[in-house]
Every structure is written in C-alpha cells, then in structure tokens.
Amino acid sequence: MPDVLIFGDTTRSPEMRHEVPLTIPDGFLYIEQNGKRHVVISSLEVPRVRELPNMGVLSWDELGWEELLAQGVHREKLYLHLAERGCGVLGVKQATVPPGFPVELADHLRASGVELTVDRQQFSLRRRVKNEEEIEGIRRAQRACEAAMDAIRDLLRRSDASGEELVLDGEPLTVERVKQRVNEVFNEHDAVADEFIVSHGPQSAVGHELGSGPIAPREPIIVDLWPRDRETGCHSDMTRTFCVGEPPEDLVEFHRLCKRALHEAIAACKAGAEGNLVFRGTCELFMEHGYKTQLNKDLGETLEEGFIHGLGHGVGLEVHEEPNLGLSTGNPMVAGDVITIEPGLYRPSFGGCRLEDILVVTESGVENLTDYPYDLAP
C-alpha cells in the first residue's frame, strides 16, 4: 500500500489539521507509512508535536537544514530538500497525496525518485467520519451559532419598525451593526468567523450575498452563520430566516415549505442513504408547489428563482466538504458524517427563505446538533 504524504500548515490545510490537531502556522511534511505517523518539522514545533500519541518526529536540525543553507540553498527552497531527506530517511518510494499538495514540492520529490499519486477520494474518506474531539468542537461551534442567533433576535425585537427602516437606540439597524454584535458573541464562545451572511430584502435572493446596509420592516432576513471552534478548527453551519413586522404572504409560504422540506429530508437521512435521492425528494416537494429546481430547469439555464442550490453538504474542518446532497450520485452517507440540510426558496427582487440544521449521521438516522426554533418572527 502506498505511503501518505501531506504538506501544509494546520490553519489552512484540513488534511493536515485532521492528522495533527495543533495550531501550527508554518508548513511542514506529514508522512504515514505502514500505519506509523511522522512529521518533518522545525525545531520550534518539536516539543508540542512530541506530545501527540504515536507521532514520530524528524526535526529540520536532524536533517541538516544549516548544512543546506551553507551549500547555498535559498531559505524559501529549504522545505523541498528537507522533505526529500525526510522521505529518504524513512524509505518513501511511492505515496498518495491530497489534491492541494504543492506542485513545486511534487515536482521536486518526483525528480528525486518518489512516485506520487493524487487521491482525492482517499483524503475525503479519511475526514468523513468525525472523531470525538471533532464532534465536540462542532457542538461548541453550534452553541456559538445559537448564542449569536439569540443576539440577533434581541436586536431585531428591540427595534422600532414604525418607519421605512428598523431603528434601534436612535440609529438605523444595519447589517454592519448586527455583524459587529455577532462577532462579539463568537469571541465570547471561543469561536471565530471570517465571514457570514446577514442578507435582507432582495439581497436574500442572491446565493452567498453577505448582506449590507439598513434593514427594513416586513422584508426577509436570512442569517447564515458558520463559525469555527478555535480549539479544534471545526465549523458548524446554521441558517434561519426572520421578518420584523407582518411578513408578506409569499414569505410565509416560502417558510412553510422550507420547514416541511427540512423535516422530511432529516427523516430520510441515515447511514447508507444517498444524498442525491434525499435532494431529489426535496426538489419534488417544491416542484409540486410550482417552483423551479435543478430537476425541472432547462438544460444550461442559470437558475435564479425557486430552489436554486443543493440540499446540503458535509461540515467539519471545512464548511463545505463531503458528502454532497445534490445532483451528484454515488455518495452514500456513512455513520459519523456531519452534514447540513438547508432547503431554500428565492425570488429575485423580492428575497428568499432558507432554514438549515446540522446533523450527525448514525446507523439508524441522525442526531440533530441544532436546538433552535424556526419562527419567522424574531
């Protein structure tokens, strides 16, 4: 069986973070050989890595980085030669690598006689079944989601909706004010998010539009949060739709159907279930009520109205990872997958509605990690 090579840091490479659950900001090499694990890493990180169970360490000092510098190797090229030396020490001749493996390093190792093969499926499967630490990290991130959603509802409830814009404490309630409060809550829960969605009115009909500007009464407000737990690097993902004041009839209908679709899809999920078939069930529900989906749109048509996206996706060290609940086939769920279900309906110039829960797949069904109401009224 080929060995495994991964190169990267643990803040940007989910493959590396899965194997080395520490925050290490500089790139290093991971080698897995016959079930034994090793890293080729700078001396700065050696003490922490040595604390990990069943992890061998080859330090740059052992591999002669100072000698390489003295020979004229540029500092930015050191990692190439140290990786080559690490593979030589361990006798690595053939290895599989993830799709994001650096091209420069792959070229260097191949030139030195190491045969490399990209295996996307293998590295996806390695991360599909979440371990206990990852599940706990996702739970913490989800609690941060729910606390932030509480804070948003509080802002919306306390707003004056008598004018054309919501007003809170004498100032317009803007998306920017809402996001500032959300970031405060995330920080209080030891979570962080680079971006998230608070879109309103026509903005809420535009895919991953992040949202901006003052919020108005009686318009849809889509809040989609995907914070990352700082300790584990794992994400959660949750969406709710709100409306301050009497909601338009179309939004009420969107919400009713999305809530029904969410519950029916959740009931269909378990180990062995095909994400494609669950997705098709949601499409059929929406099509019965006259909405466009990816199943009944014209070939080549860019879908902008109706159910315009997939039903869900895996979540973990990345916000979007396998499995996919969409048009693609041959991707059955496995026990230990963490997935979202997020049906939505949209209409340009009006807005949209989306509801999203996060679930752990089990042999007999799912455990819903989301404990939050679906009400349109905040």
Buried (B, 14 or more C-beta within 10 A) or exposed (E): EBBBBBBBBBEEBBBBBBBBBEEBEEBBBBBBBEEEBBBBBBEEBBEEBEEBEEBBBBBBEBBBBEEBEEEEBEEEEBBBBBBBBBBBBBEBEEBBBBEBBBEEBBEBBEEBEBEBEEBEEBBBEBBBBBEEEBBBBBBBBBBBBBBBBEBBBEBBEEBBBEEEBBBBEEEBBBBEBBBEBBBEBBBEBEBBBEEBBBBBBBBBBBEEBBBEBBBBBEBBBBBBBBBBBBBBBBBBBBBBBBBBBEBBEBBBBBBBBBBBBBBBBBEBBBBEBBBBEBBBBBBEBBBEEEBBBBBBBEEEEEBBBBBBBBBBBBBBBBBBBBBBBBEBEEBBBBBBBBBBBBBBBBBEEBBBBBBBBBBBBBEEBBEBBBEBEBEBEB
